[in-house]
Amino acid sequence: MSTATLSSKGQITIPAAVRAAMGIDNGSRIEFVATENGQFLMIAAVSPAYKLKGMLRKPEAPVTIEQMNQMIASRGAATQ
């Protein structure tokens, strides 16, 4: 198990073995995700945006701009 110490500026140095295992380097972005039990996951945000393609299904029928505007207006009015 690797450990790190928090500096007075709120910074930590991620141990080299952890950086290598996560595939991160200088300038890499890290996400901290809260779990239900009060712990946090540290996730390397190194995947390019194009890898998100295909995560959402395509709509059954195309949606027009007018339909989008109607839905936004109806949802916005319902939350006020």
N, C-alpha and C positions, 0 to 999 in steps of 0.2 A: 504494500500500500504506500502511495506517495502522499506527502503532506506539504503544505505551503503555509507561510505566515503572512498575515495581513499587515501592511505598512500603515503608518499614521495617515497617509493620503488615501487609504482605502484600496490599495493595489496589492496584487499578489503576483508572484512569479510561478508560472505553471512549470512543473518539473519537466526536464527534457524528455524523459521516457513517456510521459503523458502526452506531450505535444506530438511526439513521433507516432504514438498509437492513434491519436485523433487526426493526424494528417494536417496539422496546422503549423503555420510559420508566421514570421513578422507580418503584421497587418491583417491577419485572419480575424474574422468576426466570430464571436462566441455568443450563443443565446443561453439564457438562464431560464429554465422552465420550472415553475412551481408544481409539485406533485400534491396529491390529496393528503398525504401524511405529513406535510409541512417541510419536506425536503426539497432540494432543487436538483435538476439535471443540468449538466453543462454540455451543450450540443454545439459542435462546430458548424457554423453556417458557411460551408465551403462549396455547396452545390450551386451550379449556375442556374439562373432563372429558367432556361429552356428545359430543364429536367422536370419542371412542374407541368409541362404539357401532358395532357391526357388524364390528369388527376380528377377532373370534373367531367361528368358525362355531357354530351351535346344535348341541347334542348330538342324535344320532339318536333317542334315547329319554330321557325324564326320568330323573334319578337321584334315588333316595330318600335321606333323611337316613341311614338305616341303611346303605345302600351306601357313602355318603361316609365314615361312621365306620369301616366295615370296611376301606376302602382306606387311610384314614389310619393305622389301627392296624397294618395289614400292612406298610405302607411304613416306619412308625416302628420297628417291630420289626426290619426288615431292615437298618436303618442302624446299629443299636447293636452 
